[in-house]
Structure formats: structure tokens, C-alpha cells
Amino acid sequence: MSKKTFLCKKCSHSGFVNDIILNNIKDYSILFPERKIKTLDMYEWIGKQVSTAIIHRILQKNSKRFGNGRATYYELINSYF
């Protein structure tokens, strides 16, 4: 995993990019279990502070992919809620 750090513009919390994004994805799936996890939805959820390419890469490494193109969604694997 990347060791790049991220500083939130809203709350000034910092941490490793991958960890923060993955935690946000987990939070989203807990709060909205009926919704599918999609790259653009996560981009909006995180406040557009991280590129969709980074979100997509993290989803590919930590999720199972379903569908193609705009219909693509993910389900987390090895998530410990």
C-alpha cells in the first residue's frame, strides 16, 4: 500500500491515503447497505478530494468487481465491520 499521506481540507485530519479511502468506503457501505459501491459515488462521498483513478485502484485491490462500464460496482472483500 502507498505511504502517501492525505490532509482533509475540512477537518485537518491526516493519514495514509489508502487507509482513509478504504475506511470511507467501509463507512459508506455500513450507512447505506442497500446501495452499490461505485467509483463515482465514492468520489462524491469523499468530497472530491481524491481522484477517481486512486479510488478505482483501491476498489480493485480490496473489492470484488461486478458489471462493466458505468454499471460497474464493487463488494468489499475481507472487510471487518
Phi and psi restraints in degrees (value plus and minus 20) as a CYANA .aco file:
   2 SER   PHI     -87.8   -47.8
   2 SER   PSI     128.4   168.4
   3 LYS   PHI    -125.4   -85.4
   3 LYS   PSI      -3.1    36.9
   4 LYS   PHI     -92.4   -52.4
   4 LYS   PSI     120.3   160.3
   5 THR   PHI    -120.3   -80.3
   5 THR   PSI     139.6   179.6
   6 PHE   PHI    -152.1  -112.1
   6 PHE   PSI     118.3   158.3
   7 LEU   PHI    -139.1   -99.1
   7 LEU   PSI      98.9   138.9
   8 CYS   PHI     -88.3   -48.3
   8 CYS   PSI     109.9   149.9
   9 LYS   PHI     -91.8   -51.8
   9 LYS   PSI     -43.1    -3.1
  10 LYS   PHI    -109.4   -69.4
  10 LYS   PSI     -64.3   -24.3
  11 CYS   PHI    -135.7   -95.7
  11 CYS   PSI     -24.3    15.7
  12 SER   PHI      46.4    86.4
  12 SER   PSI      -5.0    35.0
  13 HIS   PHI     -94.0   -54.0
  13 HIS   PSI     120.0   160.0
  14 SER   PHI    -144.1  -104.1
  14 SER   PSI     138.8   178.8
  15 GLY   PHI     158.4   198.4
  15 GLY   PSI    -197.9  -157.9
  16 PHE   PHI     -94.6   -54.6
  16 PHE   PSI     116.3   156.3
  17 VAL   PHI     -72.8   -32.8
  17 VAL   PSI     -72.4   -32.4
  18 ASN   PHI     -79.4   -39.4
  18 ASN   PSI     -62.6   -22.6
  19 ASP   PHI     -85.3   -45.3
  19 ASP   PSI     -64.0   -24.0
  20 ILE   PHI     -85.4   -45.4
  20 ILE   PSI     -63.7   -23.7
  21 ILE   PHI     -85.2   -45.2
  21 ILE   PSI     -65.4   -25.4
  22 LEU   PHI     -82.8   -42.8
  22 LEU   PSI     -59.8   -19.8
  23 ASN   PHI     -83.8   -43.8
  23 ASN   PSI     -59.3   -19.3
  24 ASN   PHI     -85.0   -45.0
  24 ASN   PSI     -59.2   -19.2
  25 ILE   PHI     -84.3   -44.3
  25 ILE   PSI     -62.9   -22.9
  26 LYS   PHI     -83.1   -43.1
  26 LYS   PSI     -63.5   -23.5
  27 ASP   PHI     -78.9   -38.9
  27 ASP   PSI     -64.9   -24.9
  28 TYR   PHI     -79.3   -39.3
  28 TYR   PSI     -65.2   -25.2
  29 SER   PHI     -89.2   -49.2
  29 SER   PSI     -47.9    -7.9
  30 ILE   PHI     -94.4   -54.4
  30 ILE   PSI     -65.1   -25.1
  31 LEU   PHI     -91.6   -51.6
  31 LEU   PSI     -52.3   -12.3
  32 PHE   PHI    -149.4  -109.4
  32 PHE   PSI      47.5    87.5
  33 PRO   PHI     -83.4   -43.4
  33 PRO   PSI     -42.2    -2.2
  34 GLU   PHI    -101.2   -61.2
  34 GLU   PSI     -34.9     5.1
  35 ARG   PHI    -109.9   -69.9
  35 ARG   PSI     127.3   167.3
  36 LYS   PHI    -103.3   -63.3
  36 LYS   PSI     128.0   168.0
  37 ILE   PHI    -107.8   -67.8
  37 ILE   PSI      94.9   134.9
  38 LYS   PHI    -145.6  -105.6
  38 LYS   PSI     130.5   170.5
  39 THR   PHI     -75.9   -35.9
  39 THR   PSI     -69.6   -29.6
  40 LEU   PHI     -86.7   -46.7
  40 LEU   PSI     -54.5   -14.5
  41 ASP   PHI     -85.0   -45.0
  41 ASP   PSI     -59.8   -19.8
  42 MET   PHI     -88.5   -48.5
  42 MET   PSI     -55.6   -15.6
  43 TYR   PHI     -79.3   -39.3
  43 TYR   PSI     -65.8   -25.8
  44 GLU   PHI     -85.8   -45.8
  44 GLU   PSI     -65.0   -25.0
  45 TRP   PHI     -79.0   -39.0
  45 TRP   PSI     -59.0   -19.0
  46 ILE   PHI    -101.6   -61.6
  46 ILE   PSI     -23.9    16.1
  47 GLY   PHI      66.5   106.5
  47 GLY   PSI       4.1    44.1
  48 LYS   PHI      37.5    77.5
  48 LYS   PSI       8.7    48.7
  49 GLN   PHI    -113.1   -73.1
  49 GLN   PSI     -30.2     9.8
  50 VAL   PHI    -152.0  -112.0
  50 VAL   PSI     121.8   161.8
  51 SER   PHI     -85.1   -45.1
  51 SER   PSI     134.0   174.0
  52 THR   PHI     -84.0   -44.0
  52 THR   PSI     -49.0    -9.0
  53 ALA   PHI     -84.1   -44.1
  53 ALA   PSI     -61.4   -21.4
  54 ILE   PHI     -87.9   -47.9
  54 ILE   PSI     -63.8   -23.8
  55 ILE   PHI     -80.8   -40.8
  55 ILE   PSI     -64.3   -24.3
  56 HIS   PHI     -80.1   -40.1
  56 HIS   PSI     -64.1   -24.1
  57 ARG   PHI     -82.0   -42.0
  57 ARG   PSI     -62.7   -22.7
  58 ILE   PHI     -88.0   -48.0
  58 ILE   PSI     -59.8   -19.8
  59 LEU   PHI     -83.1   -43.1
  59 LEU   PSI     -60.9   -20.9
  60 GLN   PHI     -81.7   -41.7
  60 GLN   PSI     -56.6   -16.6
  61 LYS   PHI     -98.9   -58.9
  61 LYS   PSI     -45.9    -5.9
  62 ASN   PHI    -139.7   -99.7
  62 ASN   PSI     -11.8    28.2
  63 SER   PHI    -160.8  -120.8
  63 SER   PSI     144.6   184.6
  64 LYS   PHI    -119.1   -79.1
  64 LYS   PSI     112.8   152.8
  65 ARG   PHI    -114.1   -74.1
  65 ARG   PSI     119.7   159.7
  66 PHE   PHI    -151.0  -111.0
  66 PHE   PSI     120.3   160.3
  67 GLY   PHI      60.7   100.7
  67 GLY   PSI    -198.0  -158.0
  68 ASN   PHI    -158.5  -118.5
  68 ASN   PSI     136.8   176.8
  69 GLY   PHI      40.2    80.2
  69 GLY   PSI    -159.6  -119.6
  70 ARG   PHI     -87.2   -47.2
  70 ARG   PSI     -38.1     1.9
  71 ALA   PHI    -106.6   -66.6
  71 ALA   PSI     -20.6    19.4
  72 THR   PHI     -85.4   -45.4
  72 THR   PSI     113.8   153.8
  73 TYR   PHI    -160.7  -120.7
  73 TYR   PSI     147.6   187.6
  74 TYR   PHI    -149.9  -109.9
  74 TYR   PSI     132.3   172.3
  75 GLU   PHI    -143.8  -103.8
  75 GLU   PSI     108.7   148.7
  76 LEU   PHI     -84.1   -44.1
  76 LEU   PSI     122.0   162.0
  77 ILE   PHI    -133.9   -93.9
  77 ILE   PSI     131.7   171.7
  78 ASN   PHI      33.5    73.5
  78 ASN   PSI      16.8    56.8
  79 SER   PHI    -113.5   -73.5
  79 SER   PSI     114.5   154.5
  80 TYR   PHI    -132.9   -92.9
  80 TYR   PSI      71.8   111.8
